[in-house]
Amino acid sequence: MTDGVEPQPQYDGFADEFLDHARDSLYNAHYDRPTCLRLLGEVAGRTVLDVACGPGLYAEELVARGARVIGLDQSPRMVHLCRERVPSGVFHVHDLAERLHWLPDESVDLVLFALALEYVDDRRSTLRELRRVLRPDGALVLSRLHPTGDWLRHGGSYFDERIVEETWSRGWQLRHWLLPLERTCEELHEAGFLIERLLEPQPTAEAALVDQARYERLLREPIGFLAIRALPAPVR
């Protein structure tokens, strides 16, 4: 196993399938998106940076709520789908291994970083960049795979930081990092953030109509995601 996730945009080859899946899926539409949007709070009139914006499902809802959206994704196809879905947004093809050179300091009110932290090798540098472009009174909302769920699926030492390969239900093959919760908290601290809230969300009631068995399991077991709202730490 190499020391990094593949540099190629892993979702590019199945971007259209992913849009079809994520639009109404239990985990995306009835679990992660409602949680992240709740943590972002009021967005009307605010500039939101949608990091790893995917096909634009979060961006679409943010614009509907009155936000100005700037987005980025490593996948050119995802960005194309995003531009089609949210024509009022501004979207960039961008690899998070690179600095956000096209964004000035303190230029966005909120940052959304949903379900993508696990695909970033140098997470500290990425989080520092997000801290740089965020206004002092802003907030970062990120979601990630629940580390306990990762450990239950993959075994080994919970505290080992390692890359795994998974094949999802539609045959999509992905590589991502397994990270203990402490690592995510420490990386946020090192990047200049203070954690305001940490949620272990439960699915909405509508999720039961999509998949009753998974809905009930998510109500009992930490096998899904967690979400964090973090604030810029005061500069000393």
SULZI-V684340 format. One line per field, one symbol per residue. phi: phi as a letter, one per 40 degrees, with the letter a starting at -180 (. if undefined). Layout:
phi=???
//
This chain:
phi=.ccacdcccccccbdcccdcccdbcdcccbacdcccccccgcbdgbcbcccfcfcgccddcccccgccbbbaaccdcccccccccbcccbbbcacccbccccbcdfbbcabbbcfbdccbcccccccccccccccdccabbbbadccccdcccbggcdcccacbbbbcccgcbbbaccbcddcccccccccgbbccabbbcbccccccccacccdccccbbcbbbbbbbbbccdcc
//
